[in-house]
Amino acid sequence: MTDISPTERPERLFVARTTADGIRVVTLRGEIDHDVKDALTAALLPPDGADDGQAPRVVADLSGVTFLDSTGINVFVHVHQRVSVAQGWLRLAAARDPVTRVVELVGLDTVIACHPTVEQALSP
């Protein structure tokens, strides 16, 4: 399944969702800031009422993200908390160096598992 949903400002953030072995893979391209907060949250969390009985497992592919501010950090923490309560997980993958630097500076990598590639994030 592939679902491609442009945000209100498509030049800022592009979101594509696929599923691999029951894991939701959210591919992000562009900038993550306050303007795309709601679109990012909606992309990462399962749709309301979409309870298939499985714990939500999400990989955020950050390979195309060029900018990440505190709003994006807060969205990732919020999603991590929500999926953890449901016995699921969120993993970040393939972040570019500038984004990795922000993630490490704020200590997000100590809260949410970060992987160098999507393939590694999909591994058990």
Secondary structure, 3 states (H helix, E strand, C coil): CEEEEECCCCCCEEEEEEEECCEEEEEEEEEECHHHHHHHHHHHCCCCCCCCCCCCEEEEEEEEEEEECHHHHHHHHHHHHHHHHCCCEEEEECCCHHHHHHHHHCCHHHCCEEECCHHHHHCC
